[in-house]
Amino acid sequence: MEDWIEGLGQTICLLLSWSCQAACRHCAYHCIPGKSPIISIDQGRDIIDCARQLPLAKAIAFAGGEPFLHYERMLELSRYVKHTSMLPLAISTNAYWAETPQYAREKLDPLVQTGLRALLVSVDDFHLEFVDKERIEHCVNAAVDLGIECYLQSIITGTSRRSADFRQMLRIPCESPLIKWAETPCIPIGRAEDLLTDGELDHPWKNQPDVCSMLRTWVINPYGDVGPCCGIAFETVRAIGNAFKEPLTDIVNRANADPVLNAIAAYGGPYLLIKLLARRGFAEYGQRTYTGNCHACQTVLSDARAMALIEPELREHVIELIASRAVVHEQRWGSHLPRRETLWVPDLWA
């Protein structure tokens, strides 16, 4: 959903719970059917109220787990968003709930009335072990009929089918401008660690500037922990605050001045971190390959001793890093500029 999110600005994502009707083999959160902490109505409203005070917050998203397991709660929070801020909504789902075309429309229509603009629908070998493809078709077809943008995301490995395969398999209007496809490499975290052991994961990514959602997507998990991107690294390694214990606005403002986060945002991943670590005797991070930049980021940030060595140096350059982040954002997403695949990023350590 990167294009959609960037076009609107920053997104506040409520990860309602870790409950899911499935137990996918790749799941970084170990989601399963059953009990999980759930963001309450009052907690959700407090976060939405804070989002209204963030000048760059342009959308609210719901994710999980599977957020449609908490449909009434999600709908009530969606109505609160419409009543208080009119921010557009996005939802991530595996479409298990779309039992029939009529039922899919009945579920989506009230959400559209509250501002639902986009769905991210999981379509890959992992989710299809638990969700019939017909339910994905019902969900997507109903969404397109209602004018909802659909982002069909496939988590891929070295042995999995790709989005082109699912494009041929699904009976949906693939040529509709409302349907877009995306592939995301599987990250060996959570249950996906077993995939790494079994040799299913490709490692084609080498250290390079890339694209990521750092400081553009704020994810709040069921315990209130806040991550500054859509990746899992900042929940498992480096949560930046707790939205149930202090205002989300304070957390966001603090994160926006964090040198490590700005370094990641400016270079679209851990490129600069890995480069600095090599100079401090940790060359192995630059010599390794990864499934993607999120995997690389998780790996580097997990080494607390290595990160402690370079954080003081990054802190000395925090103003330059913030400026670099702004330059890159303008180059890639400035309204008066064409989108560029190759970006100029100042090399402060040349």
PAKOLDO-157749 format. One line per field, with one value per residue (C-alpha): x, y, z; residue in three letters; residue number from 1. Coordinates in steps of 0.2 Angstrom, whole numbers, padded with zeros to 4 digits, m for minus. Layout:
N
c1 c(X / ...)
c2 c(Y / ...)
c3 c(Z / ...)
type c(ala / ...)
seq c(NUM / ...)
This chain:
350
c1 c(0000 / 0015 / 0009 / m0008 / 0000 / 0013 / 0000 / m0010 / 0004 / 0008 / m0003 / m0008 / m0011 / m0020 / m0015 / m0031 / m0026 / m0015 / m0030 / m0032 / m0043 / m0027 / m0009 / 0001 / 0019 / 0026 / 0018 / 0030 / 0018 / 0014 / m0004 / m0017 / m0035 / m0039 / m0036 / m0026 / m0025 / m0037 / m0036 / m0051 / m0064 / m0057 / m0039 / m0043 / m0052 / m0038 / m0026 / m0037 / m0039 / m0020 / m0019 / m0029 / m0016 / m0002 / m0001 / 0005 / m0007 / m0018 / m0025 / m0030 / m0028 / m0033 / m0023 / m0019 / m0020 / m0036 / m0046 / m0062 / m0063 / m0067 / m0079 / m0091 / m0076 / m0068 / m0084 / m0087 / m0069 / m0072 / m0087 / m0078 / m0064 / m0078 / m0086 / m0070 / m0058 / m0065 / m0048 / m0048 / m0047 / m0037 / m0039 / m0028 / m0037 / m0035 / m0054 / m0058 / m0075 / m0081 / m0091 / m0103 / m0103 / m0118 / m0110 / m0094 / m0103 / m0114 / m0098 / m0089 / m0103 / m0104 / m0086 / m0086 / m0099 / m0087 / m0072 / m0065 / m0054 / m0041 / m0040 / m0024 / m0029 / m0016 / m0015 / m0001 / 0003 / 0004 / m0014 / m0022 / m0018 / m0032 / m0043 / m0052 / m0048 / m0067 / m0068 / m0053 / m0063 / m0079 / m0070 / m0060 / m0075 / m0086 / m0073 / m0071 / m0089 / m0089 / m0075 / m0062 / m0044 / m0037 / m0019 / m0016 / 0000 / 0010 / 0023 / 0035 / 0050 / 0061 / 0049 / 0032 / 0020 / 0021 / 0008 / 0008 / 0002 / m0012 / m0017 / m0021 / m0029 / m0042 / m0058 / m0057 / m0056 / m0037 / m0037 / m0047 / m0037 / m0043 / m0033 / m0014 / m0002 / 0013 / 0026 / 0035 / 0049 / 0047 / 0056 / 0063 / 0055 / 0042 / 0036 / 0045 / 0062 / 0057 / 0056 / 0074 / 0080 / 0071 / 0080 / 0064 / 0070 / 0079 / 0093 / 0095 / 0096 / 0113 / 0116 / 0110 / 0099 / 0081 / 0063 / 0054 / 0040 / 0051 / 0044 / 0029 / 0019 / 0015 / 0009 / 0002 / 0000 / m0012 / m0001 / 0001 / 0019 / 0022 / 0033 / 0039 / 0037 / 0027 / 0041 / 0041 / 0059 / 0053 / 0041 / 0053 / 0069 / 0066 / 0049 / 0049 / 0036 / 0019 / 0003 / m0007 / 0006 / 0009 / 0002 / 0005 / 0010 / 0024 / 0031 / 0030 / 0039 / 0053 / 0055 / 0056 / 0072 / 0079 / 0096 / 0095 / 0077 / 0081 / 0096 / 0085 / 0072 / 0085 / 0092 / 0077 / 0084 / 0100 / 0112 / 0121 / 0120 / 0129 / 0142 / 0146 / 0147 / 0159 / 0171 / 0169 / 0174 / 0157 / 0160 / 0150 / 0134 / 0139 / 0145 / 0129 / 0114 / 0096 / 0078 / 0075 / 0079 / 0067 / 0077 / 0093 / 0086 / 0080 / 0097 / 0107 / 0095 / 0096 / 0114 / 0113 / 0132 / 0135 / 0122 / 0129 / 0145 / 0138 / 0123 / 0134 / 0141 / 0124 / 0118 / 0132 / 0124 / 0106 / 0102 / 0110 / 0101 / 0084 / 0088 / 0093 / 0077 / 0067 / 0077 / 0073 / 0055 / 0053 / 0063 / 0052 / 0035 / 0036 / 0019 / 0028 / 0042 / 0041 / 0044 / 0062 / 0069 / 0087 / 0088 / 0102 / 0106 / 0120 / 0134 / 0139 / 0153 / 0162)
c2 c(0000 / 0011 / 0022 / 0025 / 0029 / 0040 / 0049 / 0053 / 0056 / 0047 / 0033 / 0028 / 0009 / 0001 / m0018 / m0023 / m0040 / m0055 / m0066 / m0074 / m0089 / m0095 / m0100 / m0097 / m0104 / m0087 / m0077 / m0065 / m0062 / m0081 / m0077 / m0091 / m0093 / m0089 / m0076 / m0061 / m0044 / m0032 / m0013 / m0007 / 0006 / 0019 / 0016 / 0016 / 0033 / 0040 / 0036 / 0043 / 0059 / 0060 / 0057 / 0072 / 0082 / 0076 / 0087 / 0074 / 0060 / 0058 / 0040 / 0027 / 0009 / m0007 / m0023 / m0039 / m0053 / m0053 / m0037 / m0043 / m0055 / m0039 / m0032 / m0022 / m0014 / m0009 / m0002 / 0008 / 0015 / 0019 / 0029 / 0038 / 0042 / 0049 / 0059 / 0067 / 0069 / 0062 / 0053 / 0040 / 0022 / 0006 / m0012 / m0027 / m0044 / m0061 / m0061 / m0077 / m0069 / m0066 / m0082 / m0076 / m0061 / m0054 / m0056 / m0048 / m0033 / m0032 / m0032 / m0019 / m0007 / 0000 / 0003 / 0012 / 0024 / 0028 / 0031 / 0015 / 0018 / 0004 / m0015 / m0024 / m0042 / m0056 / m0068 / m0081 / m0099 / m0097 / m0089 / m0100 / m0115 / m0107 / m0097 / m0103 / m0093 / m0090 / m0080 / m0069 / m0067 / m0062 / m0049 / m0041 / m0041 / m0033 / m0020 / m0015 / m0014 / m0002 / 0008 / 0002 / 0001 / m0017 / m0021 / m0039 / m0044 / m0060 / m0065 / m0074 / m0086 / m0096 / m0110 / m0100 / m0095 / m0077 / m0063 / m0067 / m0085 / m0078 / m0065 / m0079 / m0090 / m0078 / m0073 / m0054 / m0039 / m0039 / m0024 / m0013 / 0002 / m0001 / m0018 / m0017 / m0031 / m0032 / m0045 / m0044 / m0056 / m0067 / m0061 / m0075 / m0069 / m0078 / m0095 / m0090 / m0095 / m0113 / m0108 / m0102 / m0118 / m0128 / m0118 / m0110 / m0092 / m0083 / m0071 / m0059 / m0043 / m0035 / m0018 / m0004 / 0012 / 0006 / 0011 / 0008 / 0016 / 0022 / 0037 / 0037 / 0023 / 0022 / 0005 / 0003 / m0015 / m0022 / m0018 / 0000 / m0002 / 0010 / 0006 / 0019 / 0008 / m0006 / m0019 / m0030 / m0025 / m0011 / m0021 / m0035 / m0025 / m0006 / 0000 / 0019 / 0021 / 0016 / 0025 / 0018 / 0027 / 0043 / 0053 / 0047 / 0064 / 0064 / 0048 / 0053 / 0070 / 0061 / 0048 / 0061 / 0067 / 0050 / 0049 / 0030 / 0031 / 0046 / 0036 / 0022 / 0034 / 0043 / 0028 / 0017 / 0004 / 0000 / 0005 / 0018 / 0008 / m0007 / 0005 / 0013 / m0004 / m0010 / 0004 / m0002 / m0020 / m0027 / m0030 / m0046 / m0036 / m0029 / m0046 / m0055 / m0056 / m0055 / m0058 / m0040 / m0023 / m0027 / m0043 / m0033 / m0020 / m0033 / m0041 / m0026 / m0018 / m0034 / m0032 / m0020 / m0020 / m0015 / m0002 / 0006 / 0009 / 0019 / 0028 / 0042 / 0046 / 0046 / 0058 / 0070 / 0071 / 0071 / 0088 / 0082 / 0065 / 0074 / 0085 / 0070 / 0062 / 0077 / 0078 / 0060 / 0062 / 0077 / 0068 / 0053 / 0060 / 0078 / 0084 / 0094 / 0081 / 0064 / 0049 / 0044 / 0026 / 0033 / 0045 / 0057 / 0055 / 0065 / 0054 / 0062 / 0049 / 0049)
c3 c(0000 / m0001 / m0015 / m0007 / 0010 / 0003 / m0008 / 0008 / 0021 / 0037 / 0043 / 0060 / 0061 / 0075 / 0077 / 0085 / 0091 / 0087 / 0086 / 0069 / 0062 / 0054 / 0060 / 0044 / 0043 / 0039 / 0053 / 0062 / 0076 / 0080 / 0077 / 0081 / 0084 / 0102 / 0115 / 0113 / 0121 / 0111 / 0109 / 0118 / 0111 / 0123 / 0119 / 0101 / 0103 / 0112 / 0099 / 0085 / 0095 / 0095 / 0077 / 0074 / 0082 / 0071 / 0056 / 0044 / 0049 / 0034 / 0037 / 0050 / 0047 / 0056 / 0055 / 0066 / 0067 / 0058 / 0061 / 0055 / 0070 / 0079 / 0066 / 0078 / 0087 / 0071 / 0064 / 0080 / 0079 / 0060 / 0064 / 0078 / 0065 / 0053 / 0067 / 0073 / 0059 / 0042 / 0039 / 0026 / 0032 / 0027 / 0033 / 0031 / 0029 / 0023 / 0018 / 0028 / 0032 / 0014 / 0013 / m0001 / m0013 / m0004 / 0014 / 0008 / 0002 / 0018 / 0028 / 0018 / 0014 / 0032 / 0032 / 0016 / 0024 / 0037 / 0025 / 0020 / 0005 / 0004 / 0008 / 0009 / 0005 / 0008 / m0007 / m0006 / m0003 / 0016 / 0018 / 0005 / 0017 / 0028 / 0016 / 0001 / m0015 / m0018 / m0002 / m0008 / m0024 / m0015 / m0005 / m0019 / m0031 / m0018 / m0014 / m0032 / m0034 / m0019 / m0026 / m0013 / m0019 / m0017 / m0014 / m0016 / m0007 / m0008 / 0004 / m0006 / m0003 / m0015 / m0017 / m0017 / m0030 / m0036 / m0038 / m0057 / m0053 / m0042 / m0055 / m0067 / m0054 / m0046 / m0054 / m0051 / m0063 / m0064 / m0076 / m0064 / m0059 / m0041 / m0041 / m0038 / m0034 / m0023 / m0017 / 0000 / 0004 / 0019 / 0035 / 0045 / 0062 / 0072 / 0064 / 0048 / 0057 / 0053 / 0034 / 0036 / 0044 / 0030 / 0016 / 0009 / 0010 / m0004 / 0001 / m0014 / m0005 / m0002 / 0007 / m0003 / m0001 / m0003 / 0001 / 0018 / 0028 / 0042 / 0051 / 0039 / 0047 / 0066 / 0072 / 0089 / 0095 / 0107 / 0122 / 0116 / 0110 / 0095 / 0080 / 0068 / 0053 / 0046 / 0050 / 0065 / 0071 / 0081 / 0091 / 0095 / 0096 / 0098 / 0102 / 0103 / 0117 / 0123 / 0117 / 0133 / 0144 / 0136 / 0121 / 0104 / 0099 / 0111 / 0105 / 0087 / 0090 / 0100 / 0086 / 0072 / 0081 / 0084 / 0074 / 0071 / 0064 / 0053 / 0046 / 0041 / 0034 / 0024 / 0016 / 0015 / 0027 / 0037 / 0023 / 0033 / 0049 / 0040 / 0033 / 0049 / 0058 / 0045 / 0051 / 0069 / 0066 / 0061 / 0043 / 0043 / 0041 / 0025 / 0018 / 0022 / 0011 / 0017 / 0011 / 0010 / 0019 / 0033 / 0037 / 0036 / 0048 / 0060 / 0060 / 0063 / 0076 / 0086 / 0090 / 0104 / 0107 / 0089 / 0089 / 0105 / 0095 / 0081 / 0090 / 0097 / 0079 / 0072 / 0086 / 0081 / 0063 / 0068 / 0059 / 0043 / 0044 / 0046 / 0031 / 0021 / 0025 / 0020 / 0003 / m0001 / 0003 / m0008 / m0022 / m0022 / m0017 / m0020 / m0028 / m0041 / m0045 / m0055 / m0044 / m0045 / m0044 / m0041 / m0027 / m0022 / m0004 / 0004 / 0010 / 0026 / 0030 / 0013)
type c(met / glu / asp / trp / ile / glu / gly / leu / gly / gln / thr / ile / cys / leu / leu / leu / ser / trp / ser / cys / gln / ala / ala / cys / arg / his / cys / ala / tyr / his / cys / ile / pro / gly / lys / ser / pro / ile / ile / ser / ile / asp / gln / gly / arg / asp / ile / ile / asp / cys / ala / arg / gln / leu / pro / leu / ala / lys / ala / ile / ala / phe / ala / gly / gly / glu / pro / phe / leu / his / tyr / glu / arg / met / leu / glu / leu / ser / arg / tyr / val / lys / his / thr / ser / met / leu / pro / leu / ala / ile / ser / thr / asn / ala / tyr / trp / ala / glu / thr / pro / gln / tyr / ala / arg / glu / lys / leu / asp / pro / leu / val / gln / thr / gly / leu / arg / ala / leu / leu / val / ser / val / asp / asp / phe / his / leu / glu / phe / val / asp / lys / glu / arg / ile / glu / his / cys / val / asn / ala / ala / val / asp / leu / gly / ile / glu / cys / tyr / leu / gln / ser / ile / ile / thr / gly / thr / ser / arg / arg / ser / ala / asp / phe / arg / gln / met / leu / arg / ile / pro / cys / glu / ser / pro / leu / ile / lys / trp / ala / glu / thr / pro / cys / ile / pro / ile / gly / arg / ala / glu / asp / leu / leu / thr / asp / gly / glu / leu / asp / his / pro / trp / lys / asn / gln / pro / asp / val / cys / ser / met / leu / arg / thr / trp / val / ile / asn / pro / tyr / gly / asp / val / gly / pro / cys / cys / gly / ile / ala / phe / glu / thr / val / arg / ala / ile / gly / asn / ala / phe / lys / glu / pro / leu / thr / asp / ile / val / asn / arg / ala / asn / ala / asp / pro / val / leu / asn / ala / ile / ala / ala / tyr / gly / gly / pro / tyr / leu / leu / ile / lys / leu / leu / ala / arg / arg / gly / phe / ala / glu / tyr / gly / gln / arg / thr / tyr / thr / gly / asn / cys / his / ala / cys / gln / thr / val / leu / ser / asp / ala / arg / ala / met / ala / leu / ile / glu / pro / glu / leu / arg / glu / his / val / ile / glu / leu / ile / ala / ser / arg / ala / val / val / his / glu / gln / arg / trp / gly / ser / his / leu / pro / arg / arg / glu / thr / leu / trp / val / pro / asp / leu / trp / ala)
seq c(1 / 2 / 3 / 4 / 5 / 6 / 7 / 8 / 9 / 10 / 11 / 12 / 13 / 14 / 15 / 16 / 17 / 18 / 19 / 20 / 21 / 22 / 23 / 24 / 25 / 26 / 27 / 28 / 29 / 30 / 31 / 32 / 33 / 34 / 35 / 36 / 37 / 38 / 39 / 40 / 41 / 42 / 43 / 44 / 45 / 46 / 47 / 48 / 49 / 50 / 51 / 52 / 53 / 54 / 55 / 56 / 57 / 58 / 59 / 60 / 61 / 62 / 63 / 64 / 65 / 66 / 67 / 68 / 69 / 70 / 71 / 72 / 73 / 74 / 75 / 76 / 77 / 78 / 79 / 80 / 81 / 82 / 83 / 84 / 85 / 86 / 87 / 88 / 89 / 90 / 91 / 92 / 93 / 94 / 95 / 96 / 97 / 98 / 99 / 100 / 101 / 102 / 103 / 104 / 105 / 106 / 107 / 108 / 109 / 110 / 111 / 112 / 113 / 114 / 115 / 116 / 117 / 118 / 119 / 120 / 121 / 122 / 123 / 124 / 125 / 126 / 127 / 128 / 129 / 130 / 131 / 132 / 133 / 134 / 135 / 136 / 137 / 138 / 139 / 140 / 141 / 142 / 143 / 144 / 145 / 146 / 147 / 148 / 149 / 150 / 151 / 152 / 153 / 154 / 155 / 156 / 157 / 158 / 159 / 160 / 161 / 162 / 163 / 164 / 165 / 166 / 167 / 168 / 169 / 170 / 171 / 172 / 173 / 174 / 175 / 176 / 177 / 178 / 179 / 180 / 181 / 182 / 183 / 184 / 185 / 186 / 187 / 188 / 189 / 190 / 191 / 192 / 193 / 194 / 195 / 196 / 197 / 198 / 199 / 200 / 201 / 202 / 203 / 204 / 205 / 206 / 207 / 208 / 209 / 210 / 211 / 212 / 213 / 214 / 215 / 216 / 217 / 218 / 219 / 220 / 221 / 222 / 223 / 224 / 225 / 226 / 227 / 228 / 229 / 230 / 231 / 232 / 233 / 234 / 235 / 236 / 237 / 238 / 239 / 240 / 241 / 242 / 243 / 244 / 245 / 246 / 247 / 248 / 249 / 250 / 251 / 252 / 253 / 254 / 255 / 256 / 257 / 258 / 259 / 260 / 261 / 262 / 263 / 264 / 265 / 266 / 267 / 268 / 269 / 270 / 271 / 272 / 273 / 274 / 275 / 276 / 277 / 278 / 279 / 280 / 281 / 282 / 283 / 284 / 285 / 286 / 287 / 288 / 289 / 290 / 291 / 292 / 293 / 294 / 295 / 296 / 297 / 298 / 299 / 300 / 301 / 302 / 303 / 304 / 305 / 306 / 307 / 308 / 309 / 310 / 311 / 312 / 313 / 314 / 315 / 316 / 317 / 318 / 319 / 320 / 321 / 322 / 323 / 324 / 325 / 326 / 327 / 328 / 329 / 330 / 331 / 332 / 333 / 334 / 335 / 336 / 337 / 338 / 339 / 340 / 341 / 342 / 343 / 344 / 345 / 346 / 347 / 348 / 349 / 350)
